[in-house]
Amino acid sequence: MRLHVHEIRLTDHDIWRSAREAIPVQPGVLVELTAGGRSGFGEASAFMTDRYNSSLDALHASLRSVAGVLRELPADDPEGAWSVLAPLLADSPFALAALDVAAHDLAARLADVPLWRRLGADEPEELHSSYSIGLDEPDVMVRKLLDRPGWSAYKVKLAAPGDLHILKALREHTDAPFFVDGNCGWEPDATAAALGAMAELGVTLLEQPFPRESWAAAKALKEMSPIPVYADESITGPHDLDACAQAFHGVNLKLMKAGGVTPALRMLRAARAAGLGTMLGCMPESSAGVSATAHLGPFVDHLDADSIALLAVDTGTGILLDGTGRITLPSAAGTGFVPEYRGPAFTVRPAAVGQAGWDGDELSVHRDGTALASVRIRRRPVPGRAPADTVRQLDVLPAPSADPATAEELAALVRGAVTRAVADGADTVWLRTGHDGIREACRATGFHALPGSAGHDGGSADDGDGPDGGSDLDGGRPGDGTLPDGHGPSSLMLWKADRPA
């Protein structure tokens, strides 16, 4: 399987708020695996980055680390691929999940069947999602409900269990059940005091009121609560199931946290065997990820797959949610997701959709759909060295835009180009850079400037950046003094796979 990684940037209609955080914009990556002329897609969000090792830099580094392994894995055995990848990505569950979802999607597309059928599920009927109402001022939360009337259930984020006035205000406008999510932010005594009133207000499910480590408090709540209590942050893998069976009535799994479709199915079956209720939810993600989640709907009691209904900017099309939260799965093979590369969600993508070649792949960085700069990835040896198939050169080119790319956007472009080169078999990437913006973008991506690379006199604006203060190359290298655009002294910069990236 061949790996392609595209950077994305999602925005909601409203800033998403819970008891834990506020999310104005959600960056992430769309992972694409190709084989046999078909593509499968998965997604990883740069969300709760410290806990899940999911910053954009970390996601790219994890995906690069297994790119060579992926090239050798068959496209018709995603479960087998997961067993190979899981030990290699043990500290990167989101990257593992994106690859596993993409592999399942690809295998189903190659078999020309929908994903649910390949997974052995009965044909889905009457799948419904709850609708999430993020934490906000009470009148804003009521407005969100009124904007989406008629859903089968509403998941309500509350900062504290005593915020019953919010539930009362919402109850005036719907008879649907409420699922209330505390996002680890509640106190045990206050929660116990509010249980009766919550039940009277139609709360039928309570999700993760306490922090993950509060197992004793969770067990005590389970014993007293008239409302089923579901784990979310407390369930991160199969090793948590025994503890969750003692402390909760059910579990809410997310494909991204679980590490993909393969482990999620195993966990759902184990949860059912342990007598736990089951829910599948979603992280801040687009149609690429949510469409895969919906195909697992026949395996669970509840679906919370509404994140696409909250989006102002999506990565493409997949499942459909009607005005009541009813889910319609695409009739196409796999998950049915179709990317819209030219849409505003894509920040780093192929400059030409569908473009791939032996020499000359090109990526571009975009802001709100407008190209700001591009980079061409070419098979060129490092100056002064013999040609090698594992070496790529980058040519960074500005686009004709009135608003130039920022340092962060240039770094994203270079980061994506390195991952693209590594996925194609490179272990060394180099370029000449002629101005500070490109140099800083390269440094942010793990490049090192090589001493003596600016011109024939051996001077360089970036001397001494090498890991040991010397050149990585044997002998001297001819320099070009300045780049043709006249931006100033050029520097030869090098990325190698054995360096942090």
Residue pairs with C-beta under 8 A, 6 or more apart in sequence:
1 33
1 34
1 35
1 70
1 71
1 73
1 74
1 75
1 81
1 103
1 106
2 33
2 34
2 35
2 70
2 71
2 423
2 424
3 31
3 32
3 33
3 63
3 67
3 70
3 71
3 419
3 423
4 31
4 32
4 33
4 34
4 350
4 420
4 423
5 29
5 30
5 31
5 32
5 60
5 63
5 416
5 419
5 420
5 423
6 29
6 30
6 32
6 339
6 341
6 346
6 348
6 349
6 350
6 416
7 27
7 28
7 29
7 30
7 56
7 346
7 347
7 348
7 349
7 412
7 415
7 416
8 27
8 28
8 29
8 30
8 43
8 286
8 315
8 345
8 346
8 347
9 25
9 26
9 27
9 28
9 313
9 345
9 347
10 25
10 26
10 27
10 28
10 284
10 285
10 286
10 311
10 313
10 314
10 315
10 345
11 24
11 25
11 26
11 311
11 312
11 313
12 23
12 26
12 310
12 311
12 312
13 310
13 311
13 312
14 134
14 136
14 140
14 144
14 310
15 22
15 23
15 24
15 134
16 22
16 23
16 134
16 284
16 310
17 23
17 134
17 135
17 136
17 157
18 134
18 135
18 157
18 181
18 183
18 185
19 135
19 157
19 158
19 159
19 160
19 182
19 183
19 184
19 185
19 186
20 183
20 184
20 185
23 47
23 284
26 45
26 46
26 47
26 284
26 285
27 45
27 46
27 56
27 347
28 43
28 44
28 45
28 46
28 47
28 56
28 59
28 284
28 285
28 286
29 43
29 44
29 46
29 56
29 59
29 60
29 63
29 98
30 41
30 42
30 43
30 286
30 288
30 315
30 339
30 346
31 41
31 42
31 43
31 44
31 63
31 95
31 98
31 99
31 101
31 102
32 39
32 40
32 41
32 102
32 339
33 39
33 40
33 41
33 42
33 70
33 75
33 99
33 102
33 103
33 105
33 106
34 40
34 106
35 75
35 106
35 110
36 75
36 110
38 106
38 109
38 110
39 106
39 109
40 101
40 102
40 103
40 104
40 105
40 106
40 107
40 108
40 109
40 334
41 101
41 102
41 105
41 288
41 335
41 337
41 339
42 97
42 98
42 99
42 100
42 101
42 102
42 103
42 105
42 260
42 288
42 289
42 292
43 98
43 101
43 256
43 285
43 286
43 288
43 289
43 315
44 54
44 59
44 94
44 95
44 97
44 98
44 256
45 54
45 94
45 256
45 283
45 284
45 285
46 54
46 55
46 56
46 59
47 54
47 94
47 283
47 284
48 54
49 55
49 58
52 92
52 93
52 94
52 257
53 62
53 91
53 92
53 93
53 94
54 92
54 94
54 95
56 412
56 415
57 415
57 445
57 501
58 92
58 95
59 92
59 94
59 95
59 98
60 415
60 416
60 418
60 419
60 501
61 500
61 501
62 89
62 92
62 95
62 96
63 95
63 98
63 99
63 419
63 423
64 418
64 419
64 422
64 423
64 497
64 501
65 88
65 89
66 85
66 88
66 89
66 99
67 419
67 422
67 423
68 425
69 84
69 85
69 88
70 81
70 85
70 99
70 423
71 425
73 80
73 81
73 84
73 103
74 80
74 81
75 103
75 106
75 107
75 110
76 107
76 110
76 111
77 107
78 100
78 103
78 104
78 106
78 107
78 261
78 262
79 262
81 99
81 100
81 103
82 96
82 100
82 103
82 259
82 260
82 262
82 263
85 96
85 99
85 100
86 96
86 259
86 263
89 95
89 96
89 99
89 259
93 236
93 256
93 257
93 258
93 259
94 256
94 257
96 259
96 260
97 255
97 256
97 257
97 258
97 259
97 260
98 256
98 260
99 260
100 259
100 260
100 261
100 262
100 263
101 255
101 260
101 261
101 289
101 292
101 335
104 115
104 118
104 119
104 260
104 261
104 262
104 292
105 115
105 292
105 334
105 335
105 337
106 334
107 118
108 114
108 115
108 117
108 118
108 333
108 334
108 335
109 333
109 334
111 118
111 333
112 333
113 333
114 295
114 329
114 330
114 331
114 332
114 333
114 334
114 335
114 336
115 292
115 295
115 334
115 335
116 123
116 124
116 295
116 296
116 297
116 298
116 329
117 123
119 261
119 265
119 295
119 296
121 295
121 296
121 298
121 299
122 298
123 298
124 295
124 297
124 298
124 327
124 329
126 326
127 294
127 297
127 298
127 303
127 326
127 327
127 329
128 151
128 152
128 153
128 303
128 324
128 325
128 326
128 327
129 151
129 152
129 294
129 303
129 304
129 305
129 306
129 309
129 321
129 325
129 327
130 151
130 152
130 153
130 154
130 155
130 179
130 302
130 303
130 304
130 306
130 325
131 145
131 148
131 151
131 153
131 154
131 155
131 306
131 309
131 325
132 154
132 155
132 156
132 157
132 181
132 304
132 306
132 307
132 310
133 141
133 144
133 145
133 154
133 155
133 156
133 157
133 170
134 141
134 144
134 157
134 310
135 141
135 157
135 158
135 159
136 144
138 165
138 166
138 169
139 169
141 156
141 166
141 169
141 170
142 169
142 170
142 173
145 154
145 170
145 173
145 174
146 173
148 309
148 323
149 173
149 174
149 323
150 323
150 324
151 176
151 324
151 325
152 176
152 324
152 325
152 326
153 176
153 177
153 178
153 179
153 204
153 302
153 325
154 170
154 174
154 176
154 177
154 178
154 179
155 178
155 179
155 180
155 181
155 207
155 304
155 306
156 166
156 167
156 170
156 178
156 179
156 180
156 181
157 181
157 183
158 166
158 167
158 180
158 181
158 182
159 185
160 185
160 186
160 187
160 190
161 182
161 186
161 187
161 190
161 191
161 193
161 194
161 198
161 209
162 190
162 193
162 194
164 194
164 197
164 198
164 201
167 178
167 180
167 198
167 201
167 203
168 201
170 178
171 178
171 201
171 202
175 202
176 202
177 202
177 203
177 204
177 205
178 201
178 202
178 203
178 204
178 205
179 203
179 204
179 205
179 206
179 207
179 302
179 304
180 198
180 203
180 205
180 206
180 207
181 207
181 208
181 232
182 191
182 206
182 207
182 208
182 209
182 210
183 208
183 232
183 233
184 208
184 209
184 210
184 211
184 212
184 233
185 209
186 209
186 210
188 210
188 214
188 217
188 220
188 221
191 209
191 210
191 221
192 221
192 224
195 224
195 225
195 226
195 227
196 226
198 206
198 227
199 226
199 227
203 227
204 227
204 228
205 227
205 228
205 229
205 230
205 250
205 279
205 302
206 225
206 227
206 228
206 229
206 230
207 229
207 230
207 231
207 232
207 252
208 230
208 231
208 232
208 233
208 234
208 252
209 218
209 221
209 229
210 217
210 218
210 221
211 233
212 233
212 234
215 234
215 243
215 247
218 229
218 231
218 234
218 247
218 248
219 246
219 247
221 229
222 229
222 246
222 247
222 248
222 249
228 249
228 250
228 277
229 248
229 249
229 250
230 248
230 249
230 250
230 251
230 252
230 277
230 279
231 240
231 244
231 247
231 248
231 250
231 251
231 252
232 251
232 252
232 254
232 281
234 240
234 243
234 244
234 247
234 248
235 241
235 244
235 251
235 252
235 253
235 257
235 267
236 257
236 258
237 258
237 259
237 263
237 267
238 263
238 266
238 267
238 270
241 251
241 267
241 270
241 271
241 274
241 276
242 274
244 251
244 271
244 276
245 271
245 274
245 275
245 276
248 276
249 276
249 277
250 271
250 276
250 277
250 278
250 279
250 301
251 267
251 271
251 276
251 277
251 278
251 279
252 279
252 280
252 281
252 302
252 304
253 264
253 267
253 268
253 271
253 278
253 279
253 280
253 281
254 280
254 281
254 282
254 283
255 261
255 264
255 280
255 282
255 289
255 292
255 293
255 296
256 282
256 283
256 285
256 289
257 283
258 264
258 267
261 292
261 296
264 280
264 296
265 296
265 299
268 278
268 280
268 296
268 299
268 300
269 299
271 277
271 278
272 278
277 301
277 302
278 299
278 300
278 301
278 302
279 300
279 301
279 302
279 303
279 304
280 293
280 296
280 297
280 299
280 300
280 302
280 303
280 304
280 305
281 293
281 304
281 305
282 289
282 290
282 293
282 304
282 305
282 306
282 307
283 289
283 307
284 307
285 307
286 307
286 308
286 311
286 314
286 315
286 316
286 345
287 308
287 314
287 315
287 316
287 317
287 318
287 319
287 337
288 315
288 316
288 318
288 335
288 337
288 339
290 305
290 307
290 308
290 318
290 319
291 318
291 319
291 329
291 330
291 335
291 336
291 337
292 335
292 337
293 303
293 305
294 303
294 305
294 318
294 319
294 327
294 329
295 329
295 335
297 303
297 305
297 327
303 327
305 319
305 321
305 327
306 321
306 325
308 314
308 318
308 319
308 321
309 321
313 343
313 344
313 345
314 340
314 343
314 345
315 339
315 340
315 343
315 345
315 346
316 337
316 338
316 339
316 340
316 343
317 337
317 338
317 340
318 330
318 335
318 336
318 337
318 338
319 327
319 328
319 329
319 330
319 336
320 327
320 328
320 330
321 327
321 328
322 328
329 336
330 336
330 337
332 338
339 346
340 346
341 349
341 350
341 353
342 353
342 369
343 369
344 366
344 368
344 369
346 366
347 365
347 366
347 367
347 409
347 412
348 363
348 364
348 365
348 366
348 412
348 413
348 415
348 416
349 363
349 364
349 366
350 356
350 361
350 362
350 363
350 364
351 362
351 363
351 364
351 371
351 374
352 362
355 361
355 362
358 379
359 378
359 379
360 376
360 377
360 378
361 376
361 377
361 420
361 424
362 374
362 375
362 376
362 377
363 374
363 375
363 377
363 413
363 416
363 417
363 420
364 371
364 372
364 373
364 374
364 375
364 399
364 413
365 371
365 372
365 373
365 374
365 405
365 409
365 410
365 412
365 413
365 416
366 372
367 403
367 405
367 409
370 401
370 403
371 399
371 401
372 398
372 399
372 401
372 403
372 404
372 405
372 409
373 396
373 397
373 398
373 399
373 404
373 405
373 409
373 410
373 413
374 396
374 397
374 399
374 413
375 394
375 395
375 396
375 397
375 413
375 414
375 417
376 394
376 395
376 397
377 392
377 393
377 394
377 417
377 420
377 421
377 424
378 392
378 393
378 394
378 395
379 389
379 391
379 392
379 393
380 391
380 392
380 393
381 387
381 388
381 391
382 391
382 428
382 430
382 473
382 492
382 494
383 473
383 477
383 478
383 492
384 473
384 474
384 475
384 476
384 477
384 478
385 391
385 473
385 474
388 428
389 425
390 425
390 426
390 427
390 428
391 426
391 427
391 428
391 429
391 430
392 421
392 424
392 426
392 428
392 429
392 430
393 429
393 430
393 431
394 414
394 417
394 418
394 421
394 429
394 430
394 431
395 431
396 410
396 413
396 414
396 431
396 433
396 438
398 404
398 405
405 413
405 437
407 437
407 440
407 441
407 444
410 437
410 438
410 440
410 441
411 440
411 441
411 444
411 445
413 441
414 438
414 441
414 442
414 444
414 445
414 447
415 444
415 445
417 429
418 429
418 445
418 446
418 495
418 501
421 429
422 429
422 497
426 497
427 496
427 497
427 498
428 494
428 495
428 496
428 497
429 447
429 494
429 495
430 492
430 493
430 494
430 495
431 438
431 442
431 447
431 492
431 493
432 453
432 480
432 483
432 490
432 491
432 492
432 493
433 439
433 442
433 483
433 490
433 491
433 493
434 482
434 483
434 485
434 487
434 488
434 489
434 490
435 487
435 488
439 449
439 461
439 462
439 491
439 493
442 449
442 493
442 495
443 449
443 465
445 495
445 501
446 495
446 499
446 500
446 501
447 493
447 494
447 495
448 465
448 466
448 467
448 472
448 493
448 494
448 495
448 499
449 460
449 462
449 463
449 465
449 466
449 491
449 492
449 493
450 460
450 465
450 466
450 471
450 472
450 473
450 477
450 491
450 492
450 493
450 494
451 460
451 463
451 464
451 465
451 466
451 469
451 470
451 471
452 458
452 459
452 460
452 463
452 471
452 476
452 477
452 479
453 460
453 462
453 477
453 479
453 490
453 491
453 492
454 460
454 461
454 462
454 479
454 481
454 489
454 490
454 491
455 479
455 480
455 481
455 482
455 489
455 490
456 478
456 479
456 481
458 476
459 489
460 489
460 491
461 488
461 489
461 491
462 491
462 493
466 472
467 499
471 477
472 494
472 496
477 492
479 490
479 492
480 490
481 489
481 490
482 488
482 489
482 490
483 490
495 501
